[in-house]
C-alpha cells in the first residue's frame, strides 16, 4: 500500500503542477518556457534558414508540434512522474534493507551549491542518454520505435519533439534512477531540461551558426548567471550594476574567442546532427553516427563522430521511409 500511495501521490502532484504551469504564466514556468524556446528557434528559421528552399512550415510541422505537448506533458502526467517516484523509493528501500544504508539521505550532493549539482546532473544525464541513444539504433526492437524520430524528411526545430512514447520509457527508466540517487530533484531536473531542450531545438533547427557565435551565447548565459547571483553563484554579490555589466561583457568575449574554436567539438550542432538523420550511413558505421544529445564530446571520445562534408542538402530518413506511417496514431502503434 505504501508504494500505491507513492504512485497516486506522484500522479496527483504532477497533475496539480501541470495545471499550475498552464494557468500561471511566468519566468519560472516550464510550460511557457517550452513555447518561448520553440518560438525563438522558429523565428530564427524564418529569418535565416539554412535550407532556403525548404517550406517555412515544413512537412509534418503541426504533427510534430502536437508531439511536443504529448511527449513533454501528457505522457509525464499519465505515466512517468508517478512511476518514477515508485522506482526510486523501491530501489532506495532495497539498498536500505540489504546494506542498512540510505542512498538519498547520505548523498554528499545534498550539501553542494546548485550550480555544481546541475552541472554534475547534466553531464551524467547526457552521458547516459548517449549510450541509450546508441542502444536505440543497435537493438532492432528499440530501433523500430526510434524510427518515428528518424522518419523526419525535412529538418526543423519541431523535429526534435517527434519521437515514439516508448522512448520516454526507455530513456527515463535508465536515466532517472542515477539522477534521483544523486539528489537531482524535480526542480533541478526541469532547469536542466530547459537547457537541454534549447540545445535539442538548436540541433534540429534549419539554421547554421558559427562556433564563435554559439560560444558567445554560452558566455553570455554564464555571465548573466554570475551577475544575477543565480544557482548559488555569489561571486559578484554586493557589487554594483557597472561591475556586473562588465562581467557579462567579459564572459561573452571569452566565450566568443576562447570557447568558439571548440564549441562544435563540445556541443552538438545542426551541422553535425543533420548527419545523424542521413538516410545512408557510412559503410563502417551501419548503425549510425553522431549520437550526441546535447554534447558531441562523447562521439569524438568514442569514435562515432562523422562530418564528411556540408550536409545541408543530404537526404534524410532511412531505407523505406516513404512507406512509413504518416499520422500520429499509426506512428504511436508502430513497433509493437
C-alpha positions as CSV (number, residue, x, y, z in Angstrom):
1,X,0.0,0.0,0.0
2,X,2.9,2.3,0.7
3,X,4.1,2.1,-3.0
4,X,0.5,2.6,-4.2
5,X,0.2,5.7,-2.1
6,X,3.5,7.0,-3.6
7,X,2.2,6.3,-7.1
8,X,-1.1,8.1,-6.6
9,X,0.7,10.9,-4.8
10,X,3.1,11.3,-7.7
11,X,0.2,11.4,-10.2
12,X,-1.8,13.9,-8.2
13,X,1.2,16.1,-7.5
14,X,2.1,16.3,-11.2
15,X,-1.5,16.9,-12.3
16,X,-1.5,19.8,-9.9
17,X,1.8,21.0,-11.1
18,X,0.7,20.8,-14.8
19,X,-2.4,22.8,-14.2
20,X,-0.5,25.4,-12.2
21,X,2.0,25.7,-15.1
22,X,-0.7,26.4,-17.7
23,X,-2.7,28.7,-15.5
24,X,0.2,30.8,-14.1
25,X,2.4,32.3,-16.8
26,X,5.8,33.5,-15.5
27,X,9.5,33.4,-16.0
28,X,9.8,30.3,-13.8
29,X,7.1,28.4,-15.7
30,X,8.3,25.4,-17.7
31,X,5.2,25.3,-19.9
32,X,5.7,28.8,-21.3
33,X,9.5,28.4,-21.5
34,X,8.8,25.5,-23.9
35,X,6.6,27.7,-26.0
36,X,9.2,30.6,-25.8
37,X,12.2,28.4,-26.8
38,X,10.2,26.9,-29.7
39,X,9.1,30.4,-30.9
40,X,12.7,31.7,-30.7
41,X,14.1,28.9,-32.9
42,X,11.2,29.1,-35.3
43,X,11.8,32.8,-35.7
44,X,15.5,32.1,-36.5
45,X,14.4,29.6,-39.1
46,X,12.1,32.1,-40.7
47,X,14.7,34.9,-40.7
48,X,17.9,33.0,-41.7
49,X,17.1,29.4,-43.0
50,X,20.0,27.1,-43.8
51,X,18.0,25.3,-46.4
52,X,16.3,28.2,-48.2
53,X,14.2,26.1,-50.5
54,X,12.5,24.2,-47.6
55,X,8.9,25.4,-46.8
56,X,8.6,27.6,-43.8
57,X,6.0,25.2,-42.4
58,X,7.9,22.1,-43.3
59,X,6.3,18.7,-43.9
60,X,4.6,17.4,-40.7
61,X,5.3,20.6,-38.8
62,X,1.9,20.6,-37.0
63,X,2.1,16.9,-36.1
64,X,5.5,17.5,-34.6
65,X,4.0,20.5,-32.7
66,X,1.5,18.1,-31.2
67,X,4.2,15.7,-30.3
68,X,5.7,18.5,-28.1
69,X,2.7,18.5,-25.8
70,X,2.2,14.8,-25.8
71,X,5.8,13.8,-25.0
72,X,6.7,16.6,-22.7
73,X,3.4,16.9,-20.7
74,X,0.7,14.3,-21.3
75,X,2.9,11.3,-21.2
76,X,4.6,12.5,-18.0
77,X,1.1,13.1,-16.4
78,X,-0.1,9.6,-17.2
79,X,3.0,7.5,-16.6
80,X,6.4,8.9,-15.9
81,X,6.2,11.1,-12.9
82,X,4.2,8.8,-10.7
83,X,6.0,5.6,-11.8
84,X,9.5,7.2,-11.3
85,X,8.6,8.0,-7.6
86,X,7.8,4.4,-7.0
87,X,11.0,3.1,-8.7
88,X,13.3,5.4,-6.7
89,X,11.5,4.6,-3.4
90,X,11.7,0.8,-4.1
91,X,15.4,0.9,-5.1
92,X,16.4,3.0,-2.1
93,X,14.4,0.7,0.3
94,X,16.1,-2.4,-1.2
95,X,19.6,-0.9,-0.5
96,X,18.5,0.3,2.9
97,X,17.2,-3.2,3.8
98,X,20.3,-5.1,2.5
99,X,23.1,-2.8,3.5
100,X,21.4,-0.6,6.1
101,X,22.5,2.4,4.0
102,X,20.2,5.2,2.9
103,X,21.5,6.4,-0.5
104,X,19.4,9.5,-0.8
105,X,19.9,10.7,2.8
106,X,23.6,10.0,2.7
107,X,24.2,11.8,-0.7
108,X,27.0,14.3,-0.3
109,X,25.5,16.4,-3.2
110,X,22.8,17.4,-0.7
111,X,25.3,20.0,0.5
112,X,26.7,21.1,-2.9
113,X,25.8,24.5,-4.4
114,X,23.1,24.3,-7.0
115,X,25.4,25.1,-10.0
116,X,27.6,22.1,-9.1
117,X,24.5,19.8,-8.7
118,X,23.1,20.9,-12.0
119,X,26.5,20.6,-13.9
120,X,27.0,17.1,-12.5
121,X,23.5,16.1,-13.3
122,X,23.8,17.5,-16.8
123,X,27.0,15.6,-17.5
124,X,25.7,12.3,-16.0
125,X,22.4,12.5,-17.8
126,X,23.9,13.4,-21.2
127,X,26.4,10.5,-20.9
128,X,23.7,8.1,-20.0
129,X,21.5,9.4,-22.8
130,X,24.3,9.0,-25.3
131,X,24.6,5.3,-24.6
132,X,20.8,4.8,-24.6
133,X,20.7,6.5,-28.0
134,X,23.2,4.0,-29.3
135,X,21.1,1.3,-27.9
136,X,18.0,2.5,-29.8
137,X,20.0,2.2,-33.0
138,X,21.6,-1.1,-32.2
139,X,18.7,-3.2,-30.9
140,X,16.1,-3.9,-33.6
141,X,13.2,-3.9,-31.2
142,X,14.1,-0.4,-30.0
143,X,15.1,0.8,-33.4
144,X,11.5,0.2,-34.6
145,X,10.3,2.7,-32.1
146,X,13.2,5.1,-32.8
147,X,12.2,5.1,-36.5
148,X,9.4,7.5,-35.6
149,X,12.1,10.2,-34.9
150,X,14.1,9.3,-38.0
151,X,11.0,9.5,-40.2
152,X,11.6,13.2,-40.4
153,X,12.4,14.1,-44.0
154,X,12.6,17.9,-43.7
155,X,14.6,19.1,-40.7
156,X,13.4,21.9,-38.3
157,X,13.3,22.6,-34.6
158,X,10.0,20.7,-34.1
159,X,11.6,17.5,-35.4
160,X,13.3,17.4,-32.0
161,X,9.9,16.7,-30.5
162,X,8.8,13.9,-32.7
163,X,9.6,10.6,-31.1
164,X,7.7,7.4,-30.0
165,X,6.3,7.4,-26.5
166,X,8.3,4.2,-25.8
167,X,11.5,6.3,-25.9
168,X,10.3,8.1,-22.8
169,X,10.0,4.7,-21.1
170,X,13.5,3.6,-22.2
171,X,15.3,6.9,-21.6
172,X,13.6,7.9,-18.4
173,X,13.8,4.4,-16.9
174,X,17.6,4.3,-17.3
175,X,18.5,7.9,-16.7
176,X,16.1,8.8,-13.8
177,X,17.5,6.4,-11.2
178,X,21.1,7.7,-11.2
179,X,19.8,11.2,-11.2
180,X,17.4,10.7,-8.4
181,X,20.1,8.9,-6.3
182,X,22.5,11.8,-7.0
183,X,19.9,14.0,-5.4
184,X,18.5,15.7,-8.5
185,X,15.0,16.8,-7.6
186,X,12.1,17.8,-9.8
187,X,13.1,21.5,-9.7
188,X,16.7,20.7,-10.6
189,X,15.6,18.3,-13.4
190,X,13.4,20.9,-15.1
191,X,16.2,23.5,-15.0
192,X,18.4,21.1,-16.8
193,X,15.6,20.1,-19.1
194,X,15.1,23.7,-20.2
195,X,18.8,24.0,-21.1
196,X,18.9,20.7,-22.9
197,X,15.6,21.5,-24.6
198,X,17.2,24.6,-26.1
199,X,20.2,22.6,-27.3
200,X,17.9,19.9,-28.8
201,X,15.8,22.6,-30.6
202,X,19.0,24.2,-31.9
203,X,20.4,20.8,-33.1
204,X,17.3,20.2,-35.2
205,X,16.8,23.7,-36.4
206,X,17.0,24.8,-40.1
207,X,19.8,27.3,-39.2
208,X,23.6,27.3,-39.2
209,X,25.7,29.1,-36.6
210,X,29.4,29.5,-36.2
211,X,31.2,28.2,-33.2
212,X,32.3,31.7,-32.2
213,X,28.6,32.9,-32.1
214,X,27.5,29.8,-30.1
215,X,30.5,30.3,-27.8
216,X,29.5,33.9,-27.2
217,X,25.9,32.9,-26.4
218,X,27.2,30.4,-23.8
219,X,29.5,33.0,-22.4
220,X,26.6,35.4,-22.2
221,X,24.5,32.8,-20.4
222,X,27.2,32.1,-17.8
223,X,27.8,35.9,-17.4
224,X,24.2,36.5,-16.6
225,X,24.1,33.7,-14.0
226,X,27.2,35.2,-12.4
227,X,25.8,38.8,-12.5
228,X,22.5,37.8,-11.0
229,X,23.9,35.5,-8.4
230,X,21.8,32.7,-9.7
231,X,22.3,28.9,-8.9
232,X,24.2,29.7,-5.7
233,X,26.9,31.7,-7.6
234,X,27.8,34.5,-5.3
235,X,31.0,35.9,-6.9
236,X,29.6,39.4,-7.5
237,X,27.0,39.6,-4.7
238,X,27.0,43.1,-3.4
239,X,28.7,44.7,-6.4
240,X,27.1,47.5,-8.4
241,X,25.4,47.2,-11.8
242,X,28.5,48.5,-13.6
243,X,30.7,45.7,-12.4
244,X,28.0,43.2,-13.2
245,X,27.6,44.5,-16.7
246,X,31.4,44.3,-17.3
247,X,31.4,40.7,-16.0
248,X,28.7,39.8,-18.5
249,X,30.6,41.5,-21.3
250,X,33.9,39.8,-20.4
251,X,32.2,36.4,-20.2
252,X,30.7,36.9,-23.6
253,X,34.0,37.9,-25.1
254,X,35.8,34.9,-23.5
255,X,33.1,32.7,-24.9
256,X,33.5,34.1,-28.4
257,X,37.3,33.9,-28.6
258,X,38.3,31.1,-26.1
259,X,35.3,28.7,-26.5
260,X,34.4,29.5,-30.1
261,X,37.0,27.2,-31.8
262,X,35.9,24.2,-29.6
263,X,32.1,24.6,-29.4
264,X,31.4,22.3,-32.3
265,X,33.6,19.6,-30.7
266,X,31.9,20.0,-27.3
267,X,28.2,20.7,-28.1
268,X,26.0,19.2,-30.7
269,X,25.0,21.4,-33.7
270,X,22.7,21.4,-36.7
271,X,25.7,20.8,-39.0
272,X,26.7,17.7,-37.0
273,X,23.2,16.4,-36.2
274,X,22.0,16.5,-39.7
275,X,24.3,13.6,-40.5
276,X,22.8,11.5,-37.7
277,X,19.5,11.8,-39.7
278,X,21.1,10.9,-43.1
279,X,19.3,8.2,-45.0
280,X,22.6,6.5,-45.9
281,X,25.1,5.7,-43.2
282,X,28.9,5.2,-43.7
283,X,29.8,1.6,-44.5
284,X,31.9,1.3,-41.4
285,X,29.1,2.7,-39.1
286,X,25.9,0.9,-40.4
287,X,24.1,1.5,-37.0
288,X,24.5,5.3,-37.0
289,X,26.8,8.2,-36.3
290,X,26.8,11.4,-34.2
291,X,24.7,10.1,-31.3
292,X,25.2,13.2,-29.1
293,X,22.1,14.6,-27.5
294,X,23.5,17.8,-26.0
295,X,27.2,17.1,-26.1
296,X,29.1,16.0,-29.3
297,X,32.0,15.3,-27.0
298,X,31.2,11.7,-26.5
299,X,31.1,11.0,-30.2
300,X,34.7,12.3,-30.6
301,X,35.8,10.3,-27.5
302,X,34.3,7.0,-28.6
303,X,34.9,7.4,-32.4
304,X,31.4,7.8,-33.7
305,X,31.8,11.4,-35.0
306,X,31.4,11.8,-38.7
307,X,31.0,15.0,-40.8
308,X,32.1,14.1,-44.4
309,X,31.1,17.5,-45.9
310,X,28.5,20.2,-45.7
311,X,25.3,18.1,-45.1
312,X,22.8,20.8,-45.7
313,X,21.0,19.1,-48.6
314,X,21.6,15.4,-47.8
315,X,18.6,13.1,-48.0
316,X,17.1,12.3,-44.6
317,X,15.3,9.3,-43.2
318,X,16.0,5.6,-43.7
319,X,15.5,3.0,-46.3
320,X,11.8,2.7,-47.0
321,X,10.9,5.9,-45.1
322,X,8.4,6.8,-47.9
323,X,6.2,3.9,-46.7
324,X,6.4,4.8,-43.0
325,X,3.1,5.7,-41.3
326,X,2.3,9.4,-41.7
327,X,-0.1,10.1,-38.8
328,X,0.3,10.3,-35.0
329,X,-1.9,7.3,-34.2
330,X,-0.2,4.9,-36.6
331,X,3.2,6.1,-35.5
332,X,2.3,5.5,-31.9
333,X,1.3,1.9,-32.6
334,X,4.4,1.3,-34.8
335,X,6.9,-1.0,-33.3
336,X,4.6,-3.4,-31.5
